[in-house]
Amino acid sequence: MSVRSELVDAAVHEDVFDRSYPDLEARQLEAARELFAERREQIPVLRRRAAESGVDEIRSLDDLVPLLFAHTSYKSYPASFVEQGRWDRLLQWMQTLSTQTVTDVDVEGVTDVDDWMDRLRAAGHMVLATSGSSGKVSFLNHTRGDSANKQRHYRRMSGWPYVKADNSRVVFLTSPSKGPNSAIEAAVNSAAVWARPGEAHFLTDEPLRLADISASAALNKRMAEGLATPGEIAVARVQAQVRAERMSAALDDFVEKLLAHRHEPIVVSALWAQHMAIIDRAKALGVEDGGFHPDSLVSAGGGLKGVTLPDDYKERVDRFYGKVIRNNAYGMTEMAQTCPKCQCGRYHRPPGLIWLLLDRDGERLLTADDGEDGVVEGRFAFLDLLYEGRWGGLISGDKVTIDFKDCPCGRAGPTILDTISRYAQAGESDHIGCAGTIDAYIRGAVAP
């Protein structure tokens, strides 16, 4: 077994964070060297970047820094490829980021982006997309093996360190049950590892359609520019009203089922705004705060873009569910392996995920010596050793603080403190060093 496989497979061990991994950093470096040697031959963009930065081998973690992609790399295709239905060109773009051949996928007769993704997935390329609320989605290629390994990882991490996922619970997930979206994949994985047969309850079974989201974002942009016609706006408003009424009815049914099971251990996962909507409906039904089984798992996060919530929304959610298990983890769309939070409120590192803390510009690797008493703030980057479908090295927009010492919970460090924020707010640009050069390589390879 390769060192890389050994580290990724460590996630299945129940004591994955409690056991000792001698020389873990040295083994991660060996795994990174092994993975780079393989991916450089498969991904032309990575090979070109390595040649221009003078990296022919990973001798230290510093060598990884110029090879990291930015999250924007995965939406660096020209928008015209989707708008004009140039599906073969979109395949060519995806080929620049994929380890396997995707350009041979049959796209004859494809009608929209959802149809395009269906063709890819039928051919074994389990592509995921981000929400596209800004008008352009990211496309992230996976193999079927990647998808299976992500679910295996999720089974071990999602309840840690409190309880083990054993398919014994009623599960409530405020997302659609279908759609090639990363958030939906996470919800489906949650149902797969926690729910007993027939007891996974999603908000809706209507598939999420990327074409609808993109069309809505495009209309919003035209409205802001004063280019949308009154007819377009009127039709969109009627459609939005119909959908809102349908989702409101679905949420009423969802909350009724949730409250019926609140006295037994359940799993509830929702965005903050969705939790607040649940609370509003429960209060209207006369349900008081608390009353949920203390062994229930309740997770919350995100969903604040374009939403106005009261200043004390987190406290309200805490009061409503009461003393339940508030499991949480740090992760992102581009990262397969999440980092679960311990009882001391710190995020721990799976052995198969290499953490790279960079300076603000994303150009220099920081170490324990760059902070006081081993506590250092910087930009979070990583190399995820799990992926087979693409290069797993990425620079994020997150500002994190890493304590390189052992955790107060008694487990080995490093750990990420629960102070995560963004370097740039919505609508602001976030310059990330050499990663922009990689985006330019990709765009140049598929210039329209």
C-alpha positions as CSV (number, residue, x, y, z in Angstrom):
1,M,0.0,0.0,0.0
2,S,1.3,3.5,-0.9
3,V,1.8,6.0,1.9
4,R,-0.9,8.2,0.3
5,S,-3.5,5.4,0.4
6,E,-2.5,4.6,4.0
7,L,-3.1,8.1,5.1
8,V,-6.5,8.5,3.3
9,D,-7.6,5.1,4.7
10,A,-6.7,6.1,8.2
11,A,-10.1,7.9,8.3
12,V,-11.9,4.6,8.8
13,H,-10.3,4.0,12.1
14,E,-12.5,4.9,15.1
15,D,-9.5,6.3,16.9
16,V,-8.3,8.3,13.9
17,F,-7.7,11.4,16.0
18,D,-6.8,9.6,19.3
19,R,-4.1,7.3,18.0
20,S,-0.5,8.2,17.4
21,Y,0.8,8.8,13.9
22,P,4.6,8.9,14.2
23,D,6.3,11.2,11.8
24,L,3.0,12.2,10.2
25,E,4.4,15.3,8.6
26,A,7.2,13.3,7.0
27,R,4.7,10.8,5.7
28,Q,2.4,13.5,4.3
29,L,5.4,14.9,2.5
30,E,6.2,11.5,1.0
31,A,2.5,11.2,-0.1
32,A,2.6,14.6,-1.7
33,R,5.7,13.7,-3.6
34,E,4.1,10.5,-4.8
35,L,0.8,12.3,-5.8
36,F,2.6,15.1,-7.6
37,A,4.7,12.8,-9.7
38,E,1.5,11.1,-10.9
39,R,-0.7,14.1,-11.4
40,R,2.0,16.1,-13.3
41,E,1.8,13.5,-16.1
42,Q,-2.0,13.6,-16.2
43,I,-2.8,17.3,-15.9
44,P,-1.1,19.6,-18.5
45,V,-1.8,22.8,-16.6
46,L,-0.1,21.4,-13.5
47,R,2.8,20.2,-15.5
48,R,3.2,23.6,-17.2
49,R,3.1,25.4,-13.9
50,A,5.6,23.0,-12.3
51,A,8.0,23.6,-15.2
52,E,7.7,27.4,-15.0
53,S,8.1,27.5,-11.3
54,G,11.1,25.1,-11.4
55,V,9.5,22.3,-9.3
56,D,10.4,18.9,-10.6
57,E,9.9,17.1,-7.3
58,I,8.2,17.8,-3.9
59,R,11.2,18.0,-1.6
60,S,9.4,20.2,1.0
61,L,6.0,21.5,1.5
62,D,7.2,24.9,0.2
63,D,7.4,23.3,-3.2
64,L,3.6,22.8,-3.2
65,V,2.8,26.5,-2.8
66,P,3.3,27.6,-6.5
67,L,1.4,24.5,-7.6
68,L,-1.8,25.3,-5.7
69,F,-4.9,26.2,-7.7
70,A,-7.4,28.9,-6.6
71,H,-11.1,28.2,-6.3
72,T,-11.6,30.4,-9.3
73,S,-9.8,27.8,-11.5
74,Y,-12.9,25.7,-11.4
75,K,-15.0,28.3,-13.0
76,S,-12.4,29.8,-15.4
77,Y,-14.3,28.7,-18.5
78,P,-15.7,31.4,-20.8
79,A,-19.3,32.1,-19.9
80,S,-20.1,31.9,-23.6
81,F,-19.6,28.1,-23.6
82,V,-22.7,27.7,-21.5
83,E,-24.7,30.6,-22.8
84,Q,-24.2,29.5,-26.4
85,G,-24.4,25.7,-25.8
86,R,-20.8,25.1,-26.8
87,W,-20.7,21.8,-24.8
88,D,-17.7,20.3,-26.6
89,R,-15.6,23.4,-25.8
90,L,-16.7,23.1,-22.1
91,L,-15.5,19.5,-22.2
92,Q,-12.1,20.8,-23.5
93,W,-12.0,23.2,-20.6
94,M,-12.7,20.5,-18.1
95,Q,-10.0,18.3,-19.6
96,T,-7.4,20.9,-18.5
97,L,-8.4,20.1,-14.9
98,S,-9.1,16.4,-15.0
99,T,-6.9,13.3,-14.7
100,Q,-9.2,11.2,-17.0
101,T,-10.3,11.8,-20.5
102,V,-13.6,13.7,-20.7
103,T,-13.5,15.0,-24.2
104,D,-14.9,11.7,-25.6
105,V,-18.2,12.2,-23.7
106,D,-21.1,12.3,-26.2
107,V,-22.7,15.8,-26.0
108,E,-24.8,15.4,-29.2
109,G,-28.3,16.9,-28.5
110,V,-27.4,18.4,-25.1
111,T,-30.0,21.0,-24.3
112,D,-28.7,22.8,-21.2
113,V,-26.0,22.6,-18.5
114,D,-27.9,20.1,-16.5
115,D,-28.1,17.8,-19.5
116,W,-24.4,18.3,-20.0
117,M,-23.7,17.2,-16.4
118,D,-26.0,14.2,-16.8
119,R,-24.0,13.0,-19.8
120,L,-20.7,13.3,-17.8
121,R,-22.0,11.5,-14.8
122,A,-23.4,8.7,-16.9
123,A,-19.9,8.3,-18.3
124,G,-18.4,7.9,-14.8
125,H,-17.3,11.5,-14.3
126,M,-19.2,12.5,-11.1
127,V,-19.0,16.2,-11.6
128,L,-20.3,18.5,-8.9
129,A,-21.2,22.1,-9.2
130,T,-21.4,25.0,-6.8
131,S,-24.6,27.0,-6.4
132,G,-23.9,29.6,-9.1
133,S,-25.7,32.4,-7.2
134,S,-23.2,34.8,-8.7
135,G,-24.2,33.7,-12.2
136,K,-21.4,31.3,-12.8
137,V,-20.9,27.8,-11.3
138,S,-17.7,25.9,-10.6
139,F,-17.4,22.4,-12.0
140,L,-15.5,19.9,-9.9
141,N,-14.6,16.6,-11.4
142,H,-14.7,13.4,-9.3
143,T,-14.4,9.7,-10.1
144,R,-17.0,7.2,-8.7
145,G,-14.3,6.1,-6.3
146,D,-13.8,9.7,-5.1
147,S,-17.6,9.9,-4.3
148,A,-17.5,6.6,-2.4
149,N,-14.4,7.6,-0.4
150,K,-16.0,10.9,0.5
151,Q,-19.0,9.1,1.9
152,R,-16.7,6.7,3.8
153,H,-14.9,9.7,5.2
154,Y,-18.1,11.5,6.1
155,R,-19.4,8.4,8.1
156,R,-16.4,8.6,10.4
157,M,-16.2,12.4,10.8
158,S,-19.7,13.6,11.0
159,G,-20.5,12.6,14.5
160,W,-17.0,12.8,16.0
161,P,-16.2,13.0,18.8
162,Y,-19.6,12.5,20.3
163,V,-21.4,9.6,18.5
164,K,-20.8,7.2,15.7
165,A,-23.0,7.2,12.6
166,D,-24.9,3.9,12.5
167,N,-28.0,4.3,10.4
168,S,-30.2,4.4,13.4
169,R,-31.9,7.8,13.3
170,V,-34.5,9.9,11.8
171,V,-32.8,12.5,9.7
172,F,-34.0,16.0,8.6
173,L,-32.2,17.8,5.8
174,T,-33.3,21.2,4.5
175,S,-32.1,20.6,0.9
176,P,-33.4,19.0,-2.2
177,S,-32.7,15.3,-2.4
178,K,-31.4,15.4,-5.9
179,G,-29.0,17.5,-7.9
180,P,-25.3,17.7,-8.9
181,N,-24.5,20.2,-6.2
182,S,-21.9,19.9,-3.6
183,A,-24.2,20.9,-0.7
184,I,-26.8,18.3,-1.9
185,E,-24.0,15.7,-2.0
186,A,-23.2,16.4,1.6
187,A,-26.9,16.1,2.6
188,V,-27.2,12.8,0.7
189,N,-24.1,11.5,2.4
190,S,-25.6,12.5,5.8
191,A,-28.7,10.5,5.0
192,A,-26.7,7.6,3.8
193,V,-24.7,7.3,7.1
194,W,-27.3,8.4,9.7
195,A,-30.8,7.5,8.5
196,R,-32.6,4.3,9.2
197,P,-34.5,2.9,6.2
198,G,-37.2,5.3,5.0
199,E,-36.4,7.9,7.6
200,A,-34.4,10.5,5.6
201,H,-36.6,13.6,5.2
202,F,-35.4,16.2,2.7
203,L,-37.2,19.5,2.2
204,T,-38.1,18.6,-1.4
205,D,-37.6,15.9,-4.0
206,E,-37.6,18.5,-6.8
207,P,-34.1,18.2,-8.4
208,L,-31.9,21.3,-8.2
209,R,-31.4,22.6,-11.7
210,L,-28.3,24.7,-12.4
211,A,-29.9,26.1,-15.6
212,D,-32.7,27.7,-13.5
213,I,-30.2,29.2,-11.0
214,S,-28.0,30.6,-13.7
215,A,-30.9,32.0,-15.6
216,S,-32.1,33.7,-12.4
217,A,-28.6,35.2,-11.7
218,A,-28.4,36.4,-15.3
219,L,-31.8,38.1,-15.1
220,N,-30.8,39.8,-11.8
221,K,-27.6,41.1,-13.6
222,R,-29.7,42.4,-16.5
223,M,-32.1,44.1,-14.1
224,A,-29.2,45.8,-12.3
225,E,-27.9,47.0,-15.6
226,G,-31.4,48.2,-16.7
227,L,-31.5,45.8,-19.6
228,A,-34.3,43.4,-18.5
229,T,-37.7,43.9,-20.2
230,P,-40.9,44.4,-18.1
231,G,-42.2,41.1,-19.6
232,E,-39.1,39.2,-18.4
233,I,-39.4,40.6,-14.9
234,A,-43.1,39.9,-14.7
235,V,-42.7,36.3,-15.7
236,A,-39.8,35.8,-13.3
237,R,-41.8,37.3,-10.4
238,V,-44.8,34.9,-11.0
239,Q,-42.4,31.9,-11.2
240,A,-40.7,33.0,-8.0
241,Q,-44.0,33.4,-6.2
242,V,-45.2,30.0,-7.3
243,R,-42.0,28.4,-6.2
244,A,-42.0,30.3,-2.9
245,E,-45.6,29.0,-2.1
246,R,-44.6,25.5,-3.0
247,M,-41.5,25.6,-0.8
248,S,-43.5,27.2,2.1
249,A,-45.9,24.3,2.0
250,A,-43.0,21.8,1.9
251,L,-41.4,23.5,4.9
252,D,-44.7,23.3,6.8
253,D,-44.8,19.5,6.2
254,F,-41.1,19.2,7.0
255,V,-41.5,21.1,10.4
256,E,-44.5,19.0,11.3
257,K,-42.5,15.8,10.9
258,L,-39.5,17.2,12.7
259,L,-41.5,18.2,15.8
260,A,-43.2,14.8,15.9
261,H,-39.8,13.2,16.4
262,R,-38.1,15.8,18.6
263,H,-38.2,13.6,21.7
264,E,-36.0,10.9,20.2
265,P,-32.4,11.2,19.0
266,I,-32.5,12.7,15.5
267,V,-30.2,14.5,13.1
268,V,-31.0,18.0,11.8
269,S,-29.0,19.9,9.3
270,A,-29.9,23.3,8.0
271,L,-28.6,26.8,7.2
272,W,-29.0,29.4,9.8
273,A,-31.8,31.1,7.9
274,Q,-33.6,27.8,7.5
275,H,-33.3,27.1,11.2
276,M,-34.9,30.5,11.9
277,A,-37.7,29.6,9.6
278,I,-38.2,26.3,11.4
279,I,-38.3,28.2,14.7
280,D,-40.9,30.7,13.4
281,R,-43.2,27.8,12.4
282,A,-42.7,26.0,15.6
283,K,-43.5,29.1,17.7
284,A,-46.7,29.6,15.6
285,L,-47.7,26.1,16.6
286,G,-47.1,26.9,20.3
287,V,-43.9,24.8,20.6
288,E,-41.6,26.2,23.3
289,D,-37.8,26.3,23.4
290,G,-36.0,23.1,24.3
291,G,-37.6,19.7,24.4
292,F,-35.3,18.0,21.8
293,H,-33.6,14.8,22.9
294,P,-30.2,15.6,24.2
295,D,-28.6,13.0,22.0
296,S,-29.8,14.7,18.8
297,L,-27.3,16.1,16.5
298,V,-28.0,19.6,15.2
299,S,-25.7,21.3,12.7
300,A,-26.0,24.9,11.3
301,G,-24.0,27.2,9.2
302,G,-23.8,29.4,6.1
303,G,-26.8,30.7,4.1
304,L,-26.4,34.4,5.1
305,K,-25.8,35.9,1.7
306,G,-28.7,38.2,0.9
307,V,-30.6,37.3,4.1
308,T,-31.3,39.6,7.0
309,L,-31.4,37.8,10.4
310,P,-31.7,39.2,13.9
311,D,-28.4,39.9,15.6
312,D,-29.0,37.1,18.1
313,Y,-30.0,34.4,15.6
314,K,-27.3,32.0,16.8
315,E,-28.5,32.3,20.4
316,R,-32.2,31.8,19.3
317,V,-31.2,28.6,17.5
318,D,-29.3,27.4,20.6
319,R,-32.3,28.1,22.8
320,F,-34.8,26.4,20.5
321,Y,-33.0,23.1,20.3
322,G,-31.6,23.2,23.8
323,K,-28.8,21.0,25.1
324,V,-28.3,18.8,22.0
325,I,-25.1,17.8,20.4
326,R,-23.9,20.6,18.2
327,N,-21.5,18.8,15.9
328,N,-19.7,20.8,13.3
329,A,-16.8,20.6,10.9
330,Y,-14.6,22.9,8.8
331,G,-14.7,22.2,5.1
332,M,-15.4,23.6,1.6
333,T,-16.8,22.6,-1.7
334,E,-13.3,21.8,-3.1
335,M,-12.2,19.7,-0.1
336,A,-13.2,16.1,0.2
337,Q,-12.1,15.5,3.7
338,T,-13.7,17.7,6.4
339,C,-12.1,18.7,9.7
340,P,-14.4,17.9,12.6
341,K,-14.6,20.1,15.7
342,C,-13.7,18.6,19.1
343,Q,-15.2,19.4,22.5
344,C,-12.8,22.3,22.9
345,G,-14.2,24.0,19.8
346,R,-11.1,23.3,17.6
347,Y,-11.0,21.7,14.2
348,H,-8.7,18.6,13.8
349,R,-6.8,17.4,10.7
350,P,-7.5,14.1,9.1
351,P,-4.2,12.3,8.2
352,G,-5.0,12.4,4.5
353,L,-5.4,16.2,4.4
354,I,-2.2,18.3,4.2
355,W,-2.8,21.7,5.8
356,L,-0.8,24.6,4.3
357,L,-0.9,28.0,6.0
358,L,0.1,30.8,3.7
359,D,0.6,34.5,4.0
360,R,-2.2,36.8,2.8
361,D,-0.9,36.9,-0.8
362,G,-0.7,33.1,-0.9
363,E,2.9,33.1,-1.8
364,R,4.8,32.0,1.4
365,L,4.3,29.0,3.6
366,L,4.0,29.9,7.3
367,T,5.2,27.8,10.2
368,A,4.9,27.7,13.9
369,D,7.8,30.2,14.1
370,D,5.7,32.9,12.3
371,G,3.5,33.4,15.4
372,E,3.6,33.8,19.1
373,D,3.8,30.5,21.0
374,G,3.0,28.5,17.9
375,V,-0.3,30.2,17.1
376,V,-0.3,31.7,13.6
377,E,-2.9,33.5,11.4
378,G,-2.8,33.1,7.6
379,R,-4.6,32.0,4.5
380,F,-5.8,28.4,4.5
381,A,-4.6,26.1,1.7
382,F,-4.4,22.4,1.4
383,L,-3.5,19.3,-0.6
384,D,-6.4,16.7,-0.3
385,L,-4.8,13.3,-0.9
386,L,-8.2,11.6,-1.6
387,Y,-8.9,12.8,-5.1
388,E,-8.3,10.7,-8.1
389,G,-10.3,12.8,-10.6
390,R,-8.3,16.0,-10.3
391,W,-5.5,17.8,-8.5
392,G,-6.4,18.3,-4.9
393,G,-4.2,21.3,-4.1
394,L,-6.0,24.6,-3.5
395,I,-5.7,28.0,-2.0
396,S,-8.8,29.2,-0.3
397,G,-10.1,32.7,0.6
398,D,-10.3,31.8,4.3
399,K,-8.4,33.5,7.0
400,V,-7.7,31.0,9.7
401,T,-5.6,30.7,12.9
402,I,-3.7,27.5,13.4
403,D,-2.2,26.4,16.8
404,F,0.7,24.1,15.9
405,K,0.8,22.8,19.5
406,D,-1.4,20.0,20.8
407,C,-5.0,20.7,21.5
408,P,-6.4,21.4,25.0
409,C,-8.6,18.3,24.5
410,G,-5.5,16.2,24.8
411,R,-5.2,15.2,21.2
412,A,-2.3,15.9,18.9
413,G,-2.2,19.2,17.0
414,P,-2.1,21.2,14.9
415,T,-5.7,22.5,15.2
416,I,-7.6,25.4,13.6
417,L,-9.3,27.8,16.0
418,D,-13.0,28.6,15.6
419,T,-12.2,32.1,14.3
420,I,-12.5,31.4,10.6
421,S,-13.3,34.4,8.4
422,R,-12.8,35.6,4.8
423,Y,-10.1,37.8,3.4
424,A,-12.6,39.4,1.1
425,Q,-16.3,40.0,1.5
426,A,-18.9,39.3,-1.1
427,G,-18.3,41.4,-4.2
428,E,-14.7,42.2,-3.3
429,S,-11.7,40.8,-5.2
430,D,-9.2,38.7,-3.4
431,H,-5.8,38.6,-5.0
432,I,-4.1,35.2,-4.6
433,G,-0.5,35.1,-5.8
434,C,0.5,32.6,-8.4
435,A,-3.0,30.9,-8.5
436,G,-4.1,33.6,-10.9
437,T,-1.4,32.6,-13.3
438,I,-2.8,29.1,-13.3
439,D,-6.2,30.5,-14.2
440,A,-4.6,32.3,-17.2
441,Y,-3.1,29.0,-18.4
442,I,-6.5,27.3,-18.3
443,R,-8.2,30.2,-20.1
444,G,-5.5,30.2,-22.8
445,A,-5.9,26.5,-23.4
446,V,-9.6,26.9,-24.3
447,A,-9.7,30.4,-25.7
448,P,-13.0,30.9,-27.6
